[in-house]
């Protein structure tokens, strides 16, 4: 599933992901397992209320690499087409 992050339309980061979820643009959200829960738990709750699937099996480093950036990422959101 991480391989999709490089090729698909996506947003990276908490603010952009929150906006995409709110606007109904999010297809799936990846939350880093080692990210600060104060950042990720509100997003996970927003996903639950909007019916967006959440994946939490990656580290920040793995998410960043999969998304094609040089730093770790706490949140990466795949967008609907």
HTML snippet that shows the backbone in 3Dmol.js (N, CA, C, O; Angstrom):
<script src="https://3Dmol.org/build/3Dmol-min.js"></script>
<div id="view" style="width:600px;height:400px;position:relative"></div>
<script>
const pdb = `
ATOM      1  N   UNK A   1       0.814  -1.198   0.000  1.00  0.00           N
ATOM      2  CA  UNK A   1       0.000   0.000   0.000  1.00  0.00           C
ATOM      3  C   UNK A   1       0.855   1.260   0.000  1.00  0.00           C
ATOM      4  O   UNK A   1       0.469   2.271  -0.586  1.00  0.00           O
ATOM      5  N   UNK A   2       2.000   1.208   0.644  1.00  0.00           N
ATOM      6  CA  UNK A   2       2.875   2.378   0.668  1.00  0.00           C
ATOM      7  C   UNK A   2       3.352   2.775  -0.722  1.00  0.00           C
ATOM      8  O   UNK A   2       3.629   3.948  -0.971  1.00  0.00           O
ATOM      9  N   UNK A   3       3.449   1.807  -1.626  1.00  0.00           N
ATOM     10  CA  UNK A   3       3.900   2.135  -2.978  1.00  0.00           C
ATOM     11  C   UNK A   3       2.933   3.095  -3.668  1.00  0.00           C
ATOM     12  O   UNK A   3       3.341   3.843  -4.556  1.00  0.00           O
ATOM     13  N   UNK A   4       1.672   3.088  -3.279  1.00  0.00           N
ATOM     14  CA  UNK A   4       0.689   4.009  -3.852  1.00  0.00           C
ATOM     15  C   UNK A   4       0.999   5.461  -3.505  1.00  0.00           C
ATOM     16  O   UNK A   4       0.628   6.368  -4.249  1.00  0.00           O
ATOM     17  N   UNK A   5       1.672   5.685  -2.392  1.00  0.00           N
ATOM     18  CA  UNK A   5       1.926   7.048  -1.947  1.00  0.00           C
ATOM     19  C   UNK A   5       2.811   7.819  -2.918  1.00  0.00           C
ATOM     20  O   UNK A   5       2.686   9.039  -3.027  1.00  0.00           O
ATOM     21  N   UNK A   6       3.686   7.143  -3.610  1.00  0.00           N
ATOM     22  CA  UNK A   6       4.571   7.839  -4.537  1.00  0.00           C
ATOM     23  C   UNK A   6       3.839   8.214  -5.828  1.00  0.00           C
ATOM     24  O   UNK A   6       4.109   9.263  -6.414  1.00  0.00           O
ATOM     25  N   UNK A   7       2.921   7.365  -6.268  1.00  0.00           N
ATOM     26  CA  UNK A   7       2.316   7.571  -7.579  1.00  0.00           C
ATOM     27  C   UNK A   7       0.967   8.286  -7.547  1.00  0.00           C
ATOM     28  O   UNK A   7       0.546   8.829  -8.569  1.00  0.00           O
ATOM     29  N   UNK A   8       0.304   8.301  -6.453  1.00  0.00           N
ATOM     30  CA  UNK A   8      -1.047   8.866  -6.363  1.00  0.00           C
ATOM     31  C   UNK A   8      -1.037  10.328  -5.948  1.00  0.00           C
ATOM     32  O   UNK A   8      -0.048  10.843  -5.425  1.00  0.00           O
ATOM     33  N   UNK A   9      -2.176  10.987  -6.198  1.00  0.00           N
ATOM     34  CA  UNK A   9      -2.374  12.343  -5.685  1.00  0.00           C
ATOM     35  C   UNK A   9      -2.471  12.264  -4.172  1.00  0.00           C
ATOM     36  O   UNK A   9      -3.181  11.420  -3.625  1.00  0.00           O
ATOM     37  N   UNK A  10      -1.752  13.149  -3.505  1.00  0.00           N
ATOM     38  CA  UNK A  10      -1.699  13.078  -2.044  1.00  0.00           C
ATOM     39  C   UNK A  10      -1.435  14.448  -1.453  1.00  0.00           C
ATOM     40  O   UNK A  10      -1.033  15.377  -2.153  1.00  0.00           O
ATOM     41  N   UNK A  11      -1.666  14.558  -0.161  1.00  0.00           N
ATOM     42  CA  UNK A  11      -1.228  15.711   0.606  1.00  0.00           C
ATOM     43  C   UNK A  11      -0.437  15.176   1.790  1.00  0.00           C
ATOM     44  O   UNK A  11      -0.695  14.080   2.288  1.00  0.00           O
ATOM     45  N   UNK A  12       0.517  15.960   2.222  1.00  0.00           N
ATOM     46  CA  UNK A  12       1.398  15.560   3.317  1.00  0.00           C
ATOM     47  C   UNK A  12       1.278  16.589   4.432  1.00  0.00           C
ATOM     48  O   UNK A  12       1.351  17.795   4.193  1.00  0.00           O
ATOM     49  N   UNK A  13       1.095  16.103   5.637  1.00  0.00           N
ATOM     50  CA  UNK A  13       1.036  16.987   6.793  1.00  0.00           C
ATOM     51  C   UNK A  13      -0.344  17.051   7.418  1.00  0.00           C
ATOM     52  O   UNK A  13      -1.349  16.703   6.798  1.00  0.00           O
ATOM     53  N   UNK A  14      -0.365  17.503   8.656  1.00  0.00           N
ATOM     54  CA  UNK A  14      -1.589  17.510   9.449  1.00  0.00           C
ATOM     55  C   UNK A  14      -2.605  18.510   8.907  1.00  0.00           C
ATOM     56  O   UNK A  14      -3.769  18.161   8.710  1.00  0.00           O
ATOM     57  N   UNK A  15      -2.178  19.756   8.664  1.00  0.00           N
ATOM     58  CA  UNK A  15      -3.129  20.785   8.233  1.00  0.00           C
ATOM     59  C   UNK A  15      -3.769  20.450   6.894  1.00  0.00           C
ATOM     60  O   UNK A  15      -4.988  20.539   6.745  1.00  0.00           O
ATOM     61  N   UNK A  16      -2.954  20.068   5.922  1.00  0.00           N
ATOM     62  CA  UNK A  16      -3.492  19.745   4.602  1.00  0.00           C
ATOM     63  C   UNK A  16      -4.381  18.507   4.662  1.00  0.00           C
ATOM     64  O   UNK A  16      -5.405  18.444   3.983  1.00  0.00           O
ATOM     65  N   UNK A  17      -3.996  17.532   5.465  1.00  0.00           N
ATOM     66  CA  UNK A  17      -4.803  16.322   5.600  1.00  0.00           C
ATOM     67  C   UNK A  17      -6.133  16.631   6.262  1.00  0.00           C
ATOM     68  O   UNK A  17      -7.174  16.135   5.831  1.00  0.00           O
ATOM     69  N   UNK A  18      -6.105  17.447   7.307  1.00  0.00           N
ATOM     70  CA  UNK A  18      -7.343  17.824   7.988  1.00  0.00           C
ATOM     71  C   UNK A  18      -8.300  18.498   7.009  1.00  0.00           C
ATOM     72  O   UNK A  18      -9.500  18.223   7.013  1.00  0.00           O
ATOM     73  N   UNK A  19      -7.767  19.375   6.180  1.00  0.00           N
ATOM     74  CA  UNK A  19      -8.578  20.085   5.192  1.00  0.00           C
ATOM     75  C   UNK A  19      -9.161  19.112   4.164  1.00  0.00           C
ATOM     76  O   UNK A  19     -10.336  19.211   3.812  1.00  0.00           O
ATOM     77  N   UNK A  20      -8.338  18.170   3.682  1.00  0.00           N
ATOM     78  CA  UNK A  20      -8.802  17.202   2.681  1.00  0.00           C
ATOM     79  C   UNK A  20      -9.906  16.312   3.256  1.00  0.00           C
ATOM     80  O   UNK A  20     -10.875  16.005   2.562  1.00  0.00           O
ATOM     81  N   UNK A  21      -9.767  15.901   4.504  1.00  0.00           N
ATOM     82  CA  UNK A  21     -10.785  15.070   5.149  1.00  0.00           C
ATOM     83  C   UNK A  21     -12.076  15.875   5.302  1.00  0.00           C
ATOM     84  O   UNK A  21     -13.160  15.386   4.983  1.00  0.00           O
ATOM     85  N   UNK A  22     -11.957  17.085   5.781  1.00  0.00           N
ATOM     86  CA  UNK A  22     -13.120  17.948   5.984  1.00  0.00           C
ATOM     87  C   UNK A  22     -13.876  18.190   4.670  1.00  0.00           C
ATOM     88  O   UNK A  22     -15.107  18.208   4.650  1.00  0.00           O
ATOM     89  N   UNK A  23     -13.131  18.373   3.580  1.00  0.00           N
ATOM     90  CA  UNK A  23     -13.742  18.688   2.279  1.00  0.00           C
ATOM     91  C   UNK A  23     -14.192  17.447   1.510  1.00  0.00           C
ATOM     92  O   UNK A  23     -14.696  17.558   0.393  1.00  0.00           O
ATOM     93  N   UNK A  24     -14.012  16.260   2.108  1.00  0.00           N
ATOM     94  CA  UNK A  24     -14.455  15.031   1.459  1.00  0.00           C
ATOM     95  C   UNK A  24     -13.552  14.573   0.324  1.00  0.00           C
ATOM     96  O   UNK A  24     -13.990  13.823  -0.549  1.00  0.00           O
ATOM     97  N   UNK A  25     -12.302  15.011   0.324  1.00  0.00           N
ATOM     98  CA  UNK A  25     -11.358  14.667  -0.742  1.00  0.00           C
ATOM     99  C   UNK A  25     -10.464  13.481  -0.396  1.00  0.00           C
ATOM    100  O   UNK A  25      -9.785  12.940  -1.270  1.00  0.00           O
ATOM    101  N   UNK A  26     -10.459  13.075   0.865  1.00  0.00           N
ATOM    102  CA  UNK A  26      -9.549  12.017   1.327  1.00  0.00           C
ATOM    103  C   UNK A  26     -10.092  10.634   0.981  1.00  0.00           C
ATOM    104  O   UNK A  26     -11.259  10.327   1.225  1.00  0.00           O
ATOM    105  N   UNK A  27      -9.220   9.809   0.408  1.00  0.00           N
ATOM    106  CA  UNK A  27      -9.567   8.414   0.113  1.00  0.00           C
ATOM    107  C   UNK A  27      -9.057   7.485   1.207  1.00  0.00           C
ATOM    108  O   UNK A  27      -9.748   6.550   1.613  1.00  0.00           O
ATOM    109  N   UNK A  28      -7.829   7.752   1.686  1.00  0.00           N
ATOM    110  CA  UNK A  28      -7.234   6.972   2.770  1.00  0.00           C
ATOM    111  C   UNK A  28      -6.183   7.823   3.458  1.00  0.00           C
ATOM    112  O   UNK A  28      -5.496   8.621   2.822  1.00  0.00           O
ATOM    113  N   UNK A  29      -6.066   7.641   4.767  1.00  0.00           N
ATOM    114  CA  UNK A  29      -5.110   8.402   5.562  1.00  0.00           C
ATOM    115  C   UNK A  29      -4.109   7.446   6.187  1.00  0.00           C
ATOM    116  O   UNK A  29      -4.485   6.421   6.756  1.00  0.00           O
ATOM    117  N   UNK A  30      -2.826   7.789   6.076  1.00  0.00           N
ATOM    118  CA  UNK A  30      -1.745   7.032   6.697  1.00  0.00           C
ATOM    119  C   UNK A  30      -1.211   7.864   7.857  1.00  0.00           C
ATOM    120  O   UNK A  30      -0.754   8.991   7.664  1.00  0.00           O
ATOM    121  N   UNK A  31      -1.270   7.303   9.057  1.00  0.00           N
ATOM    122  CA  UNK A  31      -0.752   7.959  10.255  1.00  0.00           C
ATOM    123  C   UNK A  31       0.477   7.191  10.726  1.00  0.00           C
ATOM    124  O   UNK A  31       0.454   5.963  10.808  1.00  0.00           O
ATOM    125  N   UNK A  32       1.543   7.910  11.032  1.00  0.00           N
ATOM    126  CA  UNK A  32       2.756   7.259  11.515  1.00  0.00           C
ATOM    127  C   UNK A  32       2.544   6.740  12.928  1.00  0.00           C
ATOM    128  O   UNK A  32       2.041   7.457  13.794  1.00  0.00           O
ATOM    129  N   UNK A  33       2.925   5.503  13.154  1.00  0.00           N
ATOM    130  CA  UNK A  33       2.753   4.877  14.462  1.00  0.00           C
ATOM    131  C   UNK A  33       3.608   5.549  15.530  1.00  0.00           C
ATOM    132  O   UNK A  33       3.258   5.528  16.710  1.00  0.00           O
ATOM    133  N   UNK A  34       4.730   6.146  15.123  1.00  0.00           N
ATOM    134  CA  UNK A  34       5.634   6.774  16.087  1.00  0.00           C
ATOM    135  C   UNK A  34       5.461   8.293  16.172  1.00  0.00           C
ATOM    136  O   UNK A  34       6.279   8.975  16.788  1.00  0.00           O
ATOM    137  N   UNK A  35       4.415   8.816  15.565  1.00  0.00           N
ATOM    138  CA  UNK A  35       4.150  10.259  15.630  1.00  0.00           C
ATOM    139  C   UNK A  35       3.464  10.596  16.952  1.00  0.00           C
ATOM    140  O   UNK A  35       2.901   9.725  17.615  1.00  0.00           O
ATOM    141  N   UNK A  36       3.522  11.862  17.319  1.00  0.00           N
ATOM    142  CA  UNK A  36       2.913  12.339  18.556  1.00  0.00           C
ATOM    143  C   UNK A  36       1.399  12.123  18.502  1.00  0.00           C
ATOM    144  O   UNK A  36       0.735  12.643  17.605  1.00  0.00           O
ATOM    145  N   UNK A  37       0.850  11.365  19.449  1.00  0.00           N
ATOM    146  CA  UNK A  37      -0.601  11.125  19.466  1.00  0.00           C
ATOM    147  C   UNK A  37      -1.429  12.405  19.566  1.00  0.00           C
ATOM    148  O   UNK A  37      -2.583  12.426  19.139  1.00  0.00           O
ATOM    149  N   UNK A  38      -0.857  13.465  20.122  1.00  0.00           N
ATOM    150  CA  UNK A  38      -1.577  14.737  20.194  1.00  0.00           C
ATOM    151  C   UNK A  38      -1.865  15.274  18.790  1.00  0.00           C
ATOM    152  O   UNK A  38      -2.825  16.020  18.596  1.00  0.00           O
ATOM    153  N   UNK A  39      -1.044  14.901  17.819  1.00  0.00           N
ATOM    154  CA  UNK A  39      -1.267  15.294  16.424  1.00  0.00           C
ATOM    155  C   UNK A  39      -2.156  14.305  15.686  1.00  0.00           C
ATOM    156  O   UNK A  39      -3.043  14.703  14.932  1.00  0.00           O
ATOM    157  N   UNK A  40      -1.919  13.026  15.903  1.00  0.00           N
ATOM    158  CA  UNK A  40      -2.584  12.018  15.080  1.00  0.00           C
ATOM    159  C   UNK A  40      -3.968  11.613  15.574  1.00  0.00           C
ATOM    160  O   UNK A  40      -4.830  11.283  14.760  1.00  0.00           O
ATOM    161  N   UNK A  41      -4.201  11.629  16.871  1.00  0.00           N
ATOM    162  CA  UNK A  41      -5.498  11.177  17.382  1.00  0.00           C
ATOM    163  C   UNK A  41      -6.671  12.046  16.939  1.00  0.00           C
ATOM    164  O   UNK A  41      -7.720  11.501  16.596  1.00  0.00           O
ATOM    165  N   UNK A  42      -6.542  13.377  16.930  1.00  0.00           N
ATOM    166  CA  UNK A  42      -7.660  14.173  16.409  1.00  0.00           C
ATOM    167  C   UNK A  42      -7.953  13.864  14.934  1.00  0.00           C
ATOM    168  O   UNK A  42      -9.110  13.873  14.513  1.00  0.00           O
ATOM    169  N   UNK A  43      -6.903  13.593  14.154  1.00  0.00           N
ATOM    170  CA  UNK A  43      -7.109  13.225  12.757  1.00  0.00           C
ATOM    171  C   UNK A  43      -7.774  11.859  12.642  1.00  0.00           C
ATOM    172  O   UNK A  43      -8.656  11.663  11.805  1.00  0.00           O
ATOM    173  N   UNK A  44      -7.359  10.929  13.468  1.00  0.00           N
ATOM    174  CA  UNK A  44      -7.972   9.599  13.446  1.00  0.00           C
ATOM    175  C   UNK A  44      -9.455   9.696  13.788  1.00  0.00           C
ATOM    176  O   UNK A  44     -10.276   9.008  13.181  1.00  0.00           O
ATOM    177  N   UNK A  45      -9.803  10.538  14.748  1.00  0.00           N
ATOM    178  CA  UNK A  45     -11.201  10.736  15.120  1.00  0.00           C
ATOM    179  C   UNK A  45     -11.984  11.380  13.980  1.00  0.00           C
ATOM    180  O   UNK A  45     -13.119  10.992  13.705  1.00  0.00           O
ATOM    181  N   UNK A  46     -11.380  12.358  13.324  1.00  0.00           N
ATOM    182  CA  UNK A  46     -12.023  13.003  12.178  1.00  0.00           C
ATOM    183  C   UNK A  46     -12.260  11.986  11.060  1.00  0.00           C
ATOM    184  O   UNK A  46     -13.302  12.009  10.406  1.00  0.00           O
ATOM    185  N   UNK A  47     -11.293  11.095  10.845  1.00  0.00           N
ATOM    186  CA  UNK A  47     -11.442  10.043   9.834  1.00  0.00           C
ATOM    187  C   UNK A  47     -12.594   9.109  10.196  1.00  0.00           C
ATOM    188  O   UNK A  47     -13.399   8.752   9.336  1.00  0.00           O
ATOM    189  N   UNK A  48     -12.673   8.719  11.453  1.00  0.00           N
ATOM    190  CA  UNK A  48     -13.764   7.837  11.890  1.00  0.00           C
ATOM    191  C   UNK A  48     -15.119   8.486  11.626  1.00  0.00           C
ATOM    192  O   UNK A  48     -16.039   7.837  11.128  1.00  0.00           O
ATOM    193  N   UNK A  49     -15.234   9.758  11.960  1.00  0.00           N
ATOM    194  CA  UNK A  49     -16.528  10.430  11.795  1.00  0.00           C
ATOM    195  C   UNK A  49     -16.880  10.640  10.322  1.00  0.00           C
ATOM    196  O   UNK A  49     -18.059  10.725   9.978  1.00  0.00           O
ATOM    197  N   UNK A  50     -15.870  10.725   9.444  1.00  0.00           N
ATOM    198  CA  UNK A  50     -16.103  10.929   8.011  1.00  0.00           C
ATOM    199  C   UNK A  50     -16.087   9.621   7.218  1.00  0.00           C
ATOM    200  O   UNK A  50     -16.375   9.614   6.021  1.00  0.00           O
ATOM    201  N   UNK A  51     -15.750   8.516   7.886  1.00  0.00           N
ATOM    202  CA  UNK A  51     -15.724   7.216   7.216  1.00  0.00           C
ATOM    203  C   UNK A  51     -14.520   7.020   6.308  1.00  0.00           C
ATOM    204  O   UNK A  51     -14.601   6.298   5.314  1.00  0.00           O
ATOM    205  N   UNK A  52     -13.408   7.654   6.642  1.00  0.00           N
ATOM    206  CA  UNK A  52     -12.178   7.534   5.850  1.00  0.00           C
ATOM    207  C   UNK A  52     -11.295   6.456   6.483  1.00  0.00           C
ATOM    208  O   UNK A  52     -11.020   6.520   7.681  1.00  0.00           O
ATOM    209  N   UNK A  53     -10.845   5.464   5.697  1.00  0.00           N
ATOM    210  CA  UNK A  53      -9.972   4.418   6.251  1.00  0.00           C
ATOM    211  C   UNK A  53      -8.623   4.980   6.720  1.00  0.00           C
ATOM    212  O   UNK A  53      -8.057   5.880   6.099  1.00  0.00           O
ATOM    213  N   UNK A  54      -8.128   4.427   7.827  1.00  0.00           N
ATOM    214  CA  UNK A  54      -6.857   4.863   8.407  1.00  0.00           C
ATOM    215  C   UNK A  54      -5.911   3.676   8.500  1.00  0.00           C
ATOM    216  O   UNK A  54      -6.315   2.579   8.885  1.00  0.00           O
ATOM    217  N   UNK A  55      -4.655   3.899   8.147  1.00  0.00           N
ATOM    218  CA  UNK A  55      -3.597   2.892   8.252  1.00  0.00           C
ATOM    219  C   UNK A  55      -2.549   3.438   9.216  1.00  0.00           C
ATOM    220  O   UNK A  55      -2.088   4.568   9.052  1.00  0.00           O
ATOM    221  N   UNK A  56      -2.163   2.642  10.230  1.00  0.00           N
ATOM    222  CA  UNK A  56      -1.213   3.112  11.252  1.00  0.00           C
ATOM    223  C   UNK A  56      -0.006   2.195  11.402  1.00  0.00           C
ATOM    224  O   UNK A  56       0.564   2.130  12.491  1.00  0.00           O
ATOM    225  N   UNK A  57       0.399   1.498  10.376  1.00  0.00           N
ATOM    226  CA  UNK A  57       1.460   0.504  10.542  1.00  0.00           C
ATOM    227  C   UNK A  57       2.850   0.993  10.154  1.00  0.00           C
ATOM    228  O   UNK A  57       3.790   0.198  10.171  1.00  0.00           O
ATOM    229  N   UNK A  58       3.018   2.249   9.808  1.00  0.00           N
ATOM    230  CA  UNK A  58       4.307   2.763   9.314  1.00  0.00           C
ATOM    231  C   UNK A  58       4.937   3.719  10.319  1.00  0.00           C
ATOM    232  O   UNK A  58       4.258   4.273  11.183  1.00  0.00           O
ATOM    233  N   UNK A  59       6.239   3.899  10.189  1.00  0.00           N
ATOM    234  CA  UNK A  59       6.931   4.912  10.974  1.00  0.00           C
ATOM    235  C   UNK A  59       6.950   6.218  10.188  1.00  0.00           C
ATOM    236  O   UNK A  59       6.636   6.237   8.998  1.00  0.00           O
ATOM    237  N   UNK A  60       7.315   7.292  10.846  1.00  0.00           N
ATOM    238  CA  UNK A  60       7.408   8.586  10.177  1.00  0.00           C
ATOM    239  C   UNK A  60       8.416   8.522   9.029  1.00  0.00           C
ATOM    240  O   UNK A  60       8.180   9.067   7.950  1.00  0.00           O
ATOM    241  N   UNK A  61       9.517   7.864   9.271  1.00  0.00           N
ATOM    242  CA  UNK A  61      10.554   7.756   8.246  1.00  0.00           C
ATOM    243  C   UNK A  61      10.035   6.990   7.024  1.00  0.00           C
ATOM    244  O   UNK A  61      10.242   7.416   5.887  1.00  0.00           O
ATOM    245  N   UNK A  62       9.361   5.861   7.262  1.00  0.00           N
ATOM    246  CA  UNK A  62       8.810   5.065   6.158  1.00  0.00           C
ATOM    247  C   UNK A  62       7.772   5.852   5.362  1.00  0.00           C
ATOM    248  O   UNK A  62       7.749   5.790   4.133  1.00  0.00           O
ATOM    249  N   UNK A  63       6.917   6.590   6.063  1.00  0.00           N
ATOM    250  CA  UNK A  63       5.907   7.393   5.375  1.00  0.00           C
ATOM    251  C   UNK A  63       6.549   8.482   4.520  1.00  0.00           C
ATOM    252  O   UNK A  63       6.147   8.698   3.376  1.00  0.00           O
ATOM    253  N   UNK A  64       7.537   9.158   5.072  1.00  0.00           N
ATOM    254  CA  UNK A  64       8.232  10.207   4.319  1.00  0.00           C
ATOM    255  C   UNK A  64       8.890   9.660   3.064  1.00  0.00           C
ATOM    256  O   UNK A  64       8.768  10.242   1.986  1.00  0.00           O
ATOM    257  N   UNK A  65       9.586   8.541   3.205  1.00  0.00           N
ATOM    258  CA  UNK A  65      10.241   7.922   2.046  1.00  0.00           C
ATOM    259  C   UNK A  65       9.214   7.487   1.006  1.00  0.00           C
ATOM    260  O   UNK A  65       9.412   7.703  -0.189  1.00  0.00           O
ATOM    261  N   UNK A  66       8.127   6.878   1.450  1.00  0.00           N
ATOM    262  CA  UNK A  66       7.100   6.407   0.522  1.00  0.00           C
ATOM    263  C   UNK A  66       6.444   7.569  -0.215  1.00  0.00           C
ATOM    264  O   UNK A  66       6.049   7.434  -1.373  1.00  0.00           O
ATOM    265  N   UNK A  67       6.329   8.713   0.462  1.00  0.00           N
ATOM    266  CA  UNK A  67       5.714   9.885  -0.156  1.00  0.00           C
ATOM    267  C   UNK A  67       6.697  10.655  -1.025  1.00  0.00           C
ATOM    268  O   UNK A  67       6.304  11.585  -1.729  1.00  0.00           O
ATOM    269  N   UNK A  68       7.978  10.277  -0.984  1.00  0.00           N
ATOM    270  CA  UNK A  68       8.977  10.914  -1.831  1.00  0.00           C
ATOM    271  C   UNK A  68       9.552  12.201  -1.274  1.00  0.00           C
ATOM    272  O   UNK A  68       9.991  13.069  -2.028  1.00  0.00           O
ATOM    273  N   UNK A  69       9.551  12.326   0.068  1.00  0.00           N
ATOM    274  CA  UNK A  69      10.167  13.500   0.675  1.00  0.00           C
ATOM    275  C   UNK A  69      11.381  13.073   1.496  1.00  0.00           C
ATOM    276  O   UNK A  69      11.529  11.900   1.839  1.00  0.00           O
ATOM    277  N   UNK A  70      12.235  14.025   1.802  1.00  0.00           N
ATOM    278  CA  UNK A  70      13.504  13.723   2.465  1.00  0.00           C
ATOM    279  C   UNK A  70      13.404  13.638   3.992  1.00  0.00           C
ATOM    280  O   UNK A  70      14.365  13.241   4.651  1.00  0.00           O
ATOM    281  N   UNK A  71      12.265  14.003   4.549  1.00  0.00           N
ATOM    282  CA  UNK A  71      12.084  13.984   6.000  1.00  0.00           C
ATOM    283  C   UNK A  71      10.928  13.063   6.359  1.00  0.00           C
ATOM    284  O   UNK A  71      10.194  12.609   5.481  1.00  0.00           O
ATOM    285  N   UNK A  72      10.769  12.791   7.632  1.00  0.00           N
ATOM    286  CA  UNK A  72       9.662  11.967   8.076  1.00  0.00           C
ATOM    287  C   UNK A  72       8.338  12.706   7.957  1.00  0.00           C
ATOM    288  O   UNK A  72       8.300  13.936   7.923  1.00  0.00           O
ATOM    289  N   UNK A  73       7.265  11.949   7.896  1.00  0.00           N
ATOM    290  CA  UNK A  73       5.930  12.542   7.811  1.00  0.00           C
ATOM    291  C   UNK A  73       5.022  11.871   8.831  1.00  0.00           C
ATOM    292  O   UNK A  73       4.982  10.644   8.920  1.00  0.00           O
ATOM    293  N   UNK A  74       4.297  12.671   9.595  1.00  0.00           N
ATOM    294  CA  UNK A  74       3.359  12.116  10.567  1.00  0.00           C
ATOM    295  C   UNK A  74       2.077  11.656   9.893  1.00  0.00           C
ATOM    296  O   UNK A  74       1.449  10.690  10.328  1.00  0.00           O
ATOM    297  N   UNK A  75       1.689  12.357   8.819  1.00  0.00           N
ATOM    298  CA  UNK A  75       0.424  12.077   8.144  1.00  0.00           C
ATOM    299  C   UNK A  75       0.594  12.243   6.637  1.00  0.00           C
ATOM    300  O   UNK A  75       1.162  13.229   6.168  1.00  0.00           O
ATOM    301  N   UNK A  76       0.095  11.266   5.890  1.00  0.00           N
ATOM    302  CA  UNK A  76      -0.001  11.369   4.438  1.00  0.00           C
ATOM    303  C   UNK A  76      -1.406  10.922   4.058  1.00  0.00           C
ATOM    304  O   UNK A  76      -1.879   9.878   4.507  1.00  0.00           O
ATOM    305  N   UNK A  77      -2.061  11.714   3.233  1.00  0.00           N
ATOM    306  CA  UNK A  77      -3.438  11.422   2.845  1.00  0.00           C
ATOM    307  C   UNK A  77      -3.525  11.245   1.333  1.00  0.00           C
ATOM    308  O   UNK A  77      -3.136  12.122   0.561  1.00  0.00           O
ATOM    309  N   UNK A  78      -4.045  10.089   0.931  1.00  0.00           N
ATOM    310  CA  UNK A  78      -4.317   9.862  -0.489  1.00  0.00           C
ATOM    311  C   UNK A  78      -5.629  10.539  -0.835  1.00  0.00           C
ATOM    312  O   UNK A  78      -6.598  10.467  -0.079  1.00  0.00           O
ATOM    313  N   UNK A  79      -5.649  11.193  -1.980  1.00  0.00           N
ATOM    314  CA  UNK A  79      -6.838  11.920  -2.407  1.00  0.00           C
ATOM    315  C   UNK A  79      -7.647  11.125  -3.409  1.00  0.00           C
ATOM    316  O   UNK A  79      -7.112  10.296  -4.145  1.00  0.00           O
ATOM    317  N   UNK A  80      -8.938  11.387  -3.428  1.00  0.00           N
ATOM    318  CA  UNK A  80      -9.808  10.776  -4.430  1.00  0.00           C
ATOM    319  C   UNK A  80      -9.490  11.412  -5.781  1.00  0.00           C
ATOM    320  O   UNK A  80      -9.008  12.542  -5.854  1.00  0.00           O
ATOM    321  N   UNK A  81      -9.767  10.670  -6.836  1.00  0.00           N
ATOM    322  CA  UNK A  81      -9.514  11.195  -8.178  1.00  0.00           C
ATOM    323  C   UNK A  81     -10.568  12.178  -8.576  1.00  0.00           C
ATOM    324  O   UNK A  81     -10.518  12.725  -9.677  1.00  0.00           O
TER     325      UNK A  81
END
`;
const viewer = $3Dmol.createViewer("view");
viewer.addModel(pdb, "pdb");
viewer.setStyle({}, {cartoon: {color: "spectrum"}});
viewer.zoomTo();
viewer.render();
</script>
